């Protein structure tokens, strides 16, 4: 990965309200253990990441937004390319942050992702 690497995030339909993606899309849930899953855009296209994600019947996505590695670095959010449970997997590590800090950073990330726009949308 480098500073321009795009980190692809699947957007659950429940994260869209009134046509806008909420910051919930970039905020880890308790089950995530403060690790927000993304796809490494250097290894997979937005469309292929969506196909991979939605091939699991339990996973829903209306499309793919992205933030860059550099945008995470600017927010002091470590990006970890772990390749688990699939080779293109990475995560944003919010482990050392409190709830308020996570919420603030998620709002910034969703704003940056929306500025970039949808990289892939389901039809």
DARA-V826805 format. One record per helix or strand of 2 or more residues. SS is the DSSP state (helix for helix, strand for strand). FROM is the first residue (numbers start at 1). LEN is the number of residues. Records with the same first field share a line. If there is no record, write none. Layout:
SS->FROM-LEN  FROM-LEN
//
This chain:
strand->6-5  16-2  20-2  35-6  63-6  78-3  89-5  120-2
helix->13-3  23-4  30-3  46-9  69-6  99-18
//
